[in-house]
Each structure stands twice: as structure tokens, then as C-alpha cells.
Amino acid sequence: PSYGSLQALKTRDTNVVAFCEDKVFKILANKDALYNADGSSNVTASNAVLGDAKAFSGDYGISSNPESLAVDSYRMYFTDKQRNKVLRLSQDGLTPISDVGMTSWFRDNLDTTRFLIGSFDEIKGQYNLSLVRDETVYGNNITVSWSEPTKGWSSFKSFVPETGLSINDEYLTGRIIYNTKNDNNINNKPIWSHHNEDLNIDGSLEIDANNFYGQHYNSTVTVMFNQSPEVIKSFASMNYEGTQARVQ
């Protein structure tokens, strides 16, 4: 009870991961144990027993947002709204991935959000976290993506799903469609396939980029550099291609 209420349970290998508001535990499960079934001297073997609960290091929990939990193989992603953190639970324990260049942004935005909806895109290797501030006005919400291949927050995205999952080498999401005349119309909930590519007559791929749930969005790119142009820099998520005359 000192760590708050139990918000989510998820199996990993032969153990159970328990997400409380202020702590995350690993509980042994499916292990053979000997116990006295009826109080007599008879000893019975059973695997229907939960073992010791061991806490992961770090004072983090899932707060009251179990909807932020998304799983990719042995990795688990979730948010701790009370501490303004986004976390990854992997083989090496808990890691606050929100500290990778986005500490101030999450500190300013997580505590003003009503729902934090997490999903994982296995095709791109991205954890998509949707911040739903107002569930009746779609434009007030935003999705931000953590890229596992580049180990950084790669993009803000236009779509804000109500739910999402990866299955059969495809990333599917569903969301509420709001019409322009009445934002309270919440009866239409389409499913959207994010990596569906069609073939043209000539055999080339036709990709309708930045189109989600039948609505098209414009793309923008923001490039950031520091104020020391004389220093040679290495970027983990960007490459330069051009003439040697431009290389400092």
C-alpha cells in the first residue's frame, strides 16, 4: 500500500511485472513450490504460486495512467505523470528516456494531460506516446515518438490514436473522428493501417504520406544547431551529404 494502487500487470518470460503508482515490481510466477495444502503433514507440489516481489531500482511508477503501457518483446514503455517522466523497462532495469533531450518538454506537458496513450510500432521500432489534453477537440492533442534504433525522440506526429497495436507486420491504430460541425460526434471509430503501400499500374509503390484516418496533414522539419559553429559535431540522428567546401 505504501507504493499506491496496482495499475497494471504484464507477464514477461516466466515472471509477472506489476506496475504500481509509485513503484514497479517483478514477481516470480510459474515456479514449482512445495507447500502444505491442508495444514497436515502432507506436502504438495504446485506451480500456481506467486513468489517474492522484487522492486526495480528507481523511484518510478506508472501513476494512474496504465493506458500509457506498450510492450515490444522484452521492452516495456510507460509514463510516470507524477514525476513528469517517460520510462523504458528492459533487461538493464528502468531508464527515464524522457531525459534524452526532452526533459523540459515533458515537464511542461505531462502534468496538463488527461490521458497518455502508448502504442508501439514494430515496423519502425518506435514507441508512440499520445498526449490527450481534450478528448472533444482533436487539435489540442499531439503524439511524440521515441525511436529505439536511434535512441532518441525522433518526431512529433499528427495522428492521435485512441488505441494501437502491431500485429502481423503491420501497425494499426483506431481513433475517434470529429466532424467539423460538431466536435462532440464520437460515434465513428475507424481503424487505420499506417504502413499500407499500394502498387501503381507500372509496378511502382504509391505511398500516401502524412495521411491519417482520411485526413491529410502538412509536414514540417525543424533543424537545430548550437551556437558554436567552430566546433565539429557528431549527430546521432542526422547525416550531412554535400561538397567538402561546406564541411567545417
N, C-alpha and C positions, 0 to 999 in steps of 0.2 A: 504493500500500500504506500510506502514512502516514495515510490517511483511513479505514482499516478496509476490511472486505469490502464488495462490491457487494451490496445487498439487494433493489433493485427497479429496473426500467426501465419508463418510460412515455413514449409519444410525445405531443408537443404541437406542433400545427401541423406544420412540416416539420423539427422537431428532436426529439432524444431527451433526456429528463430522467433522469439517473442518480442514484439515492439510495444513498449510502454510509453507513456507520455514523456518520461524523463530518463529512460534507460532502455538499452537493447540487450537481450539475454540469449544465450544458446542453451537449449535444454536437450539433454540426451534422450533419445527415443529409440524404439525398436531394438533394444538391447535385452538379452536374456537375463533375468534376475530371479533369484531364489527368495521365496517369502513363505510365511506361514499363512495358509489360506483361511483356516477356521479357528486359529488360536490354539490348536493342539500341537502335537509334536510332528505332525505330517508336514513335509516340505514340498512345495510345488514350484515348478519352473514355468515362467511365463514371460512373454516379451511385451505384454500390454501394460508397460510401466514407464512412467516418465522419471528420468534420473535427475541429477543435480542441475541446477540453473546457474550458469556462469555468465557474469556480465562482461560485455565487450568494454575495453578501455575507452574512456572518453565520456564526458558528462553530456551525452546527447540522447534524445528520444525522438519519437515521431509526433510529439504534441498531440493535437486532436485532428490530424489530417492523414488517416490511413489511405485516403484516395491518392496520395502522392507516391505510394509504393509501386515500383516497377522492377521487374526481375529479368535479368539476362544471364542465363547459365548460373554461375556461382556468384555473380554480382547482384547486389540489391541497391536500389536508389530510392531515397525518400527525403523528406524535408523535416526540419525542426523549426516550426514557426516561432516558438517562444524565444529561440536563440538566433533567429534570422540566418539559419544555415541550411544548405543542401548537402546531403551526405551520401557517400557510397560505402557499402559494406561488402568487402571482398575477402580474399584469403588472408590479407595482411591487416584486417580489422577495419575500423571506421576511419574514413577520410573525409574532411569537410571540403568538398570540391567547390563550394561557393567561394572559397578563399582564393581561387585561381583567377585573379583579375576582376572579380565581381563582388567583392566584399561590400562595398558601399552601395552598389545597386540593389543587392538583396536586402540589406539593412533598411533601405528606403521603401522597398516594395512588398516584402513578405508580410509584414505585420498589418498592412492595409488590404490584404487579400482575403476573400471569404473562403474560396475553395482552391486547393492546389492539386491539380490532376496530373498524375505522372503516367507515362507510357514509354515503351522502348521500341525503337525502330531497328530491328536486327539487320536490315539491308544496309543501312548507313552507319550502324553502330552508334546510335545517338539516343540519349535519354531526353525526351521532350517533356518539359515541365510547363504546364499551362496555369497562368495566374488569372483566376476568375474573380474580378472585383465586383462586377454587377452582372448577375445572370440574366437580366432582362435587356441589357444594352450590349450588343456584341462588340462594338468598337472600343469599349473600355477595358478589354481583356487582351492578353498577349501570351505568346508561347516563346520560351527560350530553350536552346538546345545545348546539351553537353555532348561533345564528341569524344568517344573513347579512343579512336585512332590517333587524334591529335592532342588528347589530354587537355582540352580547353573548351570554353564556351564559344561555339562557332558561329551562331546566328540567332537573330530574332525571327520568328515566323508568323505569318499572317493567320494561319488556321488555329483555332482554339477548340479542341475536341471535348466532348462530354465523356468519352471513353476511347480507349485504343489498345490494340494488341498486335503482335507479329505472329503470323501463322502461315505455314506452307510457303515460305519465302515471299511473303507479302506483308505490308504494313497497312492495317485497316483502322480507321477511326470513325466514330459517329458523333454528330453534334446536332444541336438544336438550330433550326433555320428560323431566323427572324425576318419577317417581311418588312418592307419599308413603311407601310401604313400603320402597322400595329406591332410594336416590338414585343408585345406580350403573347404573340402567337407561338406556342411551344408544342404544337401538335406534330410537326414534321421533323423526323429524326433520321436523316439519310446516313447510309454507310458509304465511306469514301475510300477508294483504293489509291494509295499515294505513289505507287511505282508501276502503274499500268501503262504500258507502252504499246501503241498501235502501229501496224505496218502500212505504209503507203502502197500504191499500185506498183511503184518501181522497186519495192523492197526496202526502202529506207524507213528509219524509225520516225514516228510522229509523236512528239512529246509536248503536251500542253503544259508548259512550265508555269508555275505560280498560279495555278487554277485549283481552287479547293471548294468542294460542295457546289460546283456550278457557278462560282463567282471568281472573276479574275482580279488579281492584285498586282500592283506595280512593285518592282524590285529596286532596292537602293543598296549602295555599297558605301560604307564609311571607313576610310583608311586613316589610321592613327600612327603618328611618329612622335618620338620625344624631341626635346629641344636641344639635342646635341648632335647636329649633323656631321660633326667631325669625327664622331665615334663610329667604328664599324660594328654593325649589329647583326645578330642572327635571330631570325624569326622562326618559331616552330610551326606556324600555320600559314606562312606566306613565302613564295619564291619570287625572285626577280629574274626577268629574262629581257635582255636588250644589249645595247652596244657597251663595250668596255669603257667608253668615254664617260658614261654615266655612273660608273662604279666608283664610289669614294674609298 
